[in-house]
């Protein structure tokens, strides 16, 4: 994704990059795909991945000079639900602040939200694993900078958060 890209392009190379994160939201990703944002530039919007648009085994990061900046405004920056093998690296993710007395995890705006949730009761625990967050700066969200949460009947395992800086978030840094 590049501010000089074209949302009608195929998005496979730097020369055929998409222009917006809105175009990213329309894509169905397969295992092994990578979403790379042009470094040193601002990308307004947010990224949300779950089994409806991704098979997992997915990477979100930057290419070129510097880290890409996701300007999420009054939305969460990146939301990952019920996926395995996710890597998020080399990004700056910022919100527009805000304060709230809201305690609802799903409506608070977080910089990065990694969650597992059963959409229907299951006889066995649903487990998701292999999540990596590295070299990311997250700031100015009404919720937490990084929130990792599993609802009843689900679990998250083998999650690693390293070299992450969180600041100026309304709630907590990393939870």
C-alpha positions in Angstrom: 0.0 0.0 0.0 1.4 3.4 -1.0 -0.1 6.9 -1.1 1.0 7.0 -4.7 -0.6 3.6 -5.5 -3.9 2.8 -7.3 -6.8 1.0 -5.7 -7.6 -0.5 -9.1 -4.2 -2.2 -9.3 -3.6 -5.8 -8.2 -1.5 -4.8 -5.1 1.2 -7.5 -5.7 4.3 -5.3 -6.1 5.5 -1.8 -5.3 4.7 -0.7 -8.8 1.1 -2.1 -8.6 0.5 -1.1 -5.0 -2.9 -0.2 -3.7 -3.4 3.4 -2.5 -5.7 3.0 0.6 -6.4 0.8 3.6 -10.1 0.9 2.4 -9.0 -1.2 -0.6 -7.2 -3.6 1.8 -10.5 -4.2 3.6 -12.1 -5.5 0.4 -9.4 -8.2 -0.1 -9.5 -11.9 0.9 -6.0 -13.0 1.9 -4.6 -16.5 1.7 -2.0 -18.1 3.9 1.5 -16.7 3.3 0.2 -13.3 2.1 1.9 -10.1 3.4 0.4 -6.6 3.7 3.3 -4.1 3.4 2.7 -0.4 3.8 5.2 2.2 2.3 7.5 3.3 5.1 7.8 6.9 6.1 4.3 7.7 4.9 0.9 8.0 6.6 -1.9 5.6 5.8 -5.3 6.8 7.1 -7.6 4.0 8.2 -7.4 0.7 10.0 -6.9 -3.0 9.4 -9.3 -5.8 10.6 -8.6 -9.5 9.9 -10.6 -12.5 10.9 -11.5 -15.8 9.2 -13.9 -14.1 6.8 -11.1 -12.2 5.1 -7.9 -14.1 6.0 -6.6 -17.6 6.3 -4.0 -16.6 8.8 -0.2 -17.1 8.3 -0.2 -13.4 7.5 2.3 -10.5 8.0 1.6 -6.8 8.3 4.7 -4.5 8.1 6.5 -1.8 6.2 8.7 -1.6 3.1 11.1 1.0 1.9 12.6 3.7 4.2 11.4 3.9 7.8 8.2 2.6 9.4 4.8 3.1 7.9 2.3 5.1 10.0 -1.2 3.9 10.4 -3.4 6.9 11.4 -6.5 5.1 12.7 -8.3 8.3 13.7 -11.2 7.3 16.1 -11.0 3.6 15.2 -8.8 0.8 16.4 -5.5 0.5 14.5 -5.3 -3.2 13.9 -7.8 -5.9 15.0 -7.0 -9.6 14.6 -9.7 -12.1 15.6 -9.4 -15.9 15.6 -6.3 -16.3 13.4 -3.1 -18.2 13.8 0.4 -17.2 12.7 0.2 -13.5 12.6 3.2 -11.1 12.5 2.9 -7.4 13.0 6.2 -5.4 12.7 7.9 -2.2 11.9 4.9 0.1 12.2 3.7 3.3 14.0 0.1 3.2 14.9 -1.7 6.2 16.2 -5.2 7.2 17.2 -6.8 10.5 17.8 -7.1 10.1 21.6 -10.3 10.4 23.3 -11.5 9.5 26.8 -14.4 7.4 27.8 -15.9 5.7 30.8 -16.7 2.7 28.6 -15.3 -0.7 29.7 -16.6 -2.7 26.8 -13.5 -4.4 25.2 -15.2 -4.6 21.8 -16.2 -0.9 21.5 -13.1 0.7 23.0 -10.6 1.8 20.4 -7.2 0.0 20.8 -4.0 0.4 18.9 -3.6 -3.3 18.4 -6.3 -5.8 19.5 -5.6 -9.5 19.2 -8.5 -11.6 20.3 -10.1 -15.0 20.3 -13.8 -15.4 20.6 -16.3 -18.2 20.0 -19.2 -17.0 17.9 -21.2 -20.0 19.1 -20.8 -22.4 22.0 -18.3 -25.2 21.3 -17.6 -28.5 22.9 -13.9 -28.0 22.7 -11.7 -24.9 23.5 -10.8 -22.9 20.3 -7.1 -22.1 20.4 -5.1 -19.7 18.3 -1.4 -19.3 18.4 1.9 -17.9 17.0 1.2 -14.1 17.2 4.3 -11.8 17.0 4.3 -8.1 17.5 7.7 -6.5 17.1 9.2 -3.0 16.5 5.9 -1.2 16.8 5.0 2.2 18.4 1.4 2.7 19.5 0.0 5.9 20.8 -3.1 8.0 21.5 -5.9 5.5 21.7 -8.9 5.7 24.1 -8.3 2.0 25.1 -5.1 0.2 25.4 -2.0 0.4 23.2 -1.9 -3.4 22.8 -4.7 -5.6 24.0 -4.4 -9.4 23.8 -7.6 -11.1 25.0 -9.3 -14.5 24.8 -13.0 -14.8 25.7 -14.4 -17.9 27.5 -14.1 -21.1 25.6 -11.1 -19.8 23.6 -7.4 -19.4 24.1 -4.4 -17.6 22.7 -0.9 -19.2 23.0 2.6 -18.5 21.9 2.2 -14.7 21.7 5.3 -12.6 21.8 5.4 -8.8 22.1 8.9 -7.4 21.7 10.5 -4.0 21.1 7.1 -2.3 21.4 6.7 1.3 22.7 3.2 2.4 23.9 2.5 5.9 25.2 -0.3 8.4 25.7 -3.1 5.8 25.6 -6.1 6.5 27.8 -6.2 3.0 29.5 -3.1 0.9 29.7 0.0 0.3 27.6 0.1 -3.5 27.0 -2.6 -5.8 28.4 
